[in-house]
């Protein structure tokens, strides 16, 4: 009897071990995802020749060797866009696959002051927190593949209870801009402590054979400037460029780049480089500067505007099967990340309001068909003011290479061909009124379809009290 019992126990133990092996093997086959999101980082702020055809897409002073390394590992999208020209809406869009206009999340959490009072237009109403009813990226991954784990370290700026209220298993809580200040001399913008927490968390998941989604949201390069004293000293002694001379920004982005290098090093150290996708992008373009050439590269405008400098950002993806140092000229946007990761994981059924499309096919064939979304255009809706950035309520639509701006104060339309005029200098609307009217109609119909909140005329407007004219910045 004892012999039979022992045999039964042996068989059960063998089957249990086999089952554990199968689970572990399956986990090893499932890819990991590391999304690195930077804050206020313009298109032309790296030492990568980001677009091989545009010399000014590479800074002649800033140095980002680890981002160069990432670009050599993967694919950069020349026409990569943030979902919005301001931070919180972009972050919400990345996590939901929805446009900020569709979410009605079109500015950070502010309601009063010169951006909201006394202007020619009354800014649109908006929400101020990530909606609990929207299924976030980590939530949909875990609903379909429960073995996944998720974490978010760094800048959240979405309220709503913080990362752990939206599908993340670990995180830094409902952090805002303020947590990225006052961490000198060794941890400027908390870049290194954020990275350390991310690295330690990754190691635990690998040890537990758990596939994962990790988002590292840096506070850099948001103002104010912060960098290690030795980094600042290095750039004070480095010859400035003809176009870029901002020593403090150079030191800040170099330190952030060093932290990103630590993330890449940890992925390699853990032996998961061949099974991990690294997606690097920014939440919007950079603040206005007085460099000889715009810090955003040859692009017009800055953050908080729908000019290219406010929305076109670095966008690099490295991972399994992606050719190194490859370039795609297809337009991608932050809210495409959600359906792309789902596509890679074989998650076919997405929430009905997702507006992004998968660019998975472009990772193998960079010149493949354009990303398929519910709409064959991109709309950026900014129904607000930011006087410091000469920013008034505006919406823009891009279809193919044609881009139309509509400014609500003046009711003016401006039309540009980005394929020939990346800097948006030659307004084609007077010469092509039919094209301008067509794009405006498409844009306005889209905003009506998604029930976007709109700016309205201010019946009590007094030009003498206009905050932009009174210097209330």
Secondary structure, 3 states (H helix, E strand, C coil): CHHHHHHHHHHHHHHHHHHHHHHHHHHHHCCEEEEEEECCCCCCCCCCCCECCEHHHCCCCCCCHHHHHHHHHCEEECCEECCCCCHHHHHHHHHHCCCHHHHCCCCCCCCCCCCCCCCCEECCCCCCCCCCCCCCHHHHHHHHCCCCEEEEEECCCCCCCCHHHCCCCEECCCCCHHHHCCCCCCCHHHHHHHHHHHHHHHHHHHHCCCCEEEEEECCCCCCCCCCCHHHHHHHHCCCCCCCCCCHHHHHHHHHHHHHHHHHHHHHHHCCCHHHEEEEEEECCCCCCCCCCCCCCCCCCCCCCCCCHHHHECCEEEECCCCCCCEEECCCEECCHHHHHHHHHCCCCCCCCCCCCCCCHHHHCCCCCCCCCCCCCCEEEEECCCEHHHCECCEEEEEECCEEEEEECCCCEEEEEECCCCCCCCCCCCCCCHHHHHHHHHHHHHHHHHCCCCCCEECCCCCHHHCCCCCCCC
